[in-house]
Amino acid sequence: MSARNYLQTLGAGDKVRFPAGRYFFIRTAASALDITTEGNPGAPVQLLGIGAGTKFGPLPDGQGWKQLLISSAAAQNIEIIISDDGLFDVANAVTVNGSPTVQSLPAGALADTAPVAVPNAAQTPIVPANLSRRRVGISFASSAAIGPGTVFFRKTAGGQNLMEAQAGVLYTFEATYGVDVRNDSGGALSALVFEES
C-alpha cells in the first residue's frame, strides 16, 4: 500500500502525468481541472471541469489506472493525493471565507416581565427593540375574549396588521426589533411577555 501527496505547478494548457493508483483526492486547485485515467480496464474515465475537494475511487483491485493525466486551462498550483489502496480516505478541512452568520444561540437569561395592559381600540407597544435579545414570546391568556380578526401584531409604530393573535397561543419572534399589538376586541387585554436574552 502506498499513498503520496503531490504538489504540482501547472501552466495554462499544460498536461501532466501522475503515477498509477486506485484513488485520488484533489486537495487544492484554484480553478477547474480536466482529469483522464489511462491504462485502466475498459475505456478511460474522464472527469472534466472538476475542482478542489473532488474524490475518485477507490476502484476495485485490478481496476486502477496506470497513469493519471491532468490538465488545466489556467496556470495554477495544485495538490493531489494518489493512493493504490482501496481503503485509503482523506479527511477534508473546509475553509470559510468571510464572516459566517450564527442563526440561533441558546438564551442565558429570562426577563421577569409583568403583563402589559393593552387597552381596547388602541395600538400598544408590547416589547421595545432589544439588541441583546435572543427571542421573545407574546401571548394572551386562554380565557381572553379575543374574537376573530380583532387583535393583531404590528411593527413598532407601524400601521399595518402583520399577524393575527388568538387567545392561549404563544407567538415567538426570534428577533431584536420591537413589537406592538393593535386591539379591537371590544375590551382591555393583558399581553404576557416571555423574553430571553
Long-range contacts (C-beta under 8 A, 24 or more apart in sequence): 1-83, 1-84, 1-85, 1-88, 2-83, 2-84, 2-85, 3-81, 3-82, 3-83, 3-84, 3-85, 3-88, 4-81, 4-82, 4-83, 5-79, 5-80, 5-81, 6-79, 6-80, 6-81, 6-82, 7-77, 7-78, 7-79, 8-70, 8-77, 8-78, 8-79, 8-80, 9-75, 9-76, 9-77, 10-70, 10-71, 10-72, 10-75, 10-76, 10-77, 10-78, 11-75, 12-72, 12-73, 12-74, 12-75, 13-71, 13-72, 13-73, 14-71, 14-72, 14-75, 15-69, 15-70, 15-71, 16-69, 16-70, 16-71, 17-67, 17-68, 17-69, 17-70, 18-67, 18-68, 18-69, 18-70, 18-80, 18-82, 19-67, 19-68, 19-82, 20-64, 20-65, 20-66, 20-67, 20-68, 20-84, 21-57, 21-64, 21-65, 21-68, 21-82, 21-83, 21-84, 22-57, 22-58, 22-59, 22-60, 22-61, 22-63, 22-64, 22-65, 22-83, 22-84, 22-85, 22-86, 23-55, 23-56, 23-57, 23-58, 23-59, 23-82, 23-83, 23-84, 23-85, 23-86, 23-88, 23-89, 24-55, 24-56, 24-57, 24-68, 24-80, 24-81, 24-82, 24-83, 25-54, 25-55, 25-56, 25-80, 25-81, 25-90, 25-92, 26-50, 26-51, 26-52, 26-53, 26-54, 26-55, 26-78, 26-79, 26-80, 27-52, 27-79, 27-80, 27-81, 27-90, 27-92, 28-52, 28-77, 28-78, 28-79, 29-72, 29-76, 29-78, 29-79, 30-74, 30-76, 30-77, 31-72, 31-73, 31-74, 31-76, 32-72, 32-73, 32-74, 33-70, 33-71, 33-72, 33-78, 34-70, 34-71, 34-72, 35-68, 35-69, 35-70, 36-68, 36-69, 37-65, 37-67, 37-68, 37-69, 38-65, 38-66, 38-67, 38-68, 38-69, 39-65, 39-66, 39-67, 40-64, 40-65, 40-66, 53-92, 55-90, 57-83, 57-86, 58-83, 58-85, 58-86, 58-87, 58-88, 59-86, 60-86, 61-86, 104-134, 104-174, 105-134, 106-134, 107-134, 107-135, 107-196, 107-197, 108-197, 109-196, 109-197, 110-194, 110-195, 110-196, 111-193, 111-195, 111-196, 111-197, 113-193, 113-194, 113-195, 115-190, 115-191, 115-192, 115-193, 116-190, 116-191, 116-193, 117-188, 117-189, 117-190, 118-151, 118-181, 118-183, 118-188, 118-189, 118-190, 118-191, 119-183, 119-188, 120-183, 120-184, 120-185, 120-186, 120-187, 120-188, 120-189, 121-183, 121-184, 122-182, 122-183, 123-154, 123-180, 123-181, 123-182, 123-183, 124-180, 124-181, 124-183, 124-191, 125-156, 125-178, 125-179, 125-180, 126-178, 126-179, 126-180, 126-181, 126-191, 126-193, 127-178, 127-179, 127-193, 127-195, 128-156, 128-178, 129-156, 129-176, 129-177, 129-178, 130-176, 130-178, 130-195, 130-197, 131-176, 132-176, 132-197, 133-175, 133-176, 133-195, 133-196, 133-197, 134-174, 134-196, 134-197, 135-172, 135-173, 135-174, 135-175, 135-195, 135-196, 136-172, 136-173, 136-175, 136-179, 136-193, 136-194, 136-195, 136-196, 137-170, 137-171, 137-172, 137-173, 137-193, 137-194, 137-195, 138-165, 138-170, 138-171, 138-173, 138-179, 138-181, 138-191, 138-192, 138-193, 138-194, 139-168, 139-169, 139-170, 139-171, 139-191, 139-192, 139-194, 140-165, 140-166, 140-167, 140-168, 140-169, 140-189, 140-190, 140-191, 140-192, 141-167, 141-168, 141-190, 141-192, 142-167, 142-168, 143-167, 144-168, 144-185, 144-189, 144-190, 145-185, 145-186, 145-187, 146-185, 146-189, 147-185, 147-186, 150-183, 150-184, 150-185, 150-186, 151-181, 151-182, 151-183, 151-184, 151-185, 151-189, 152-181, 152-182, 153-179, 153-180, 153-181, 153-182, 154-179, 154-180, 154-181, 154-182, 155-179, 155-180, 156-180, 170-194
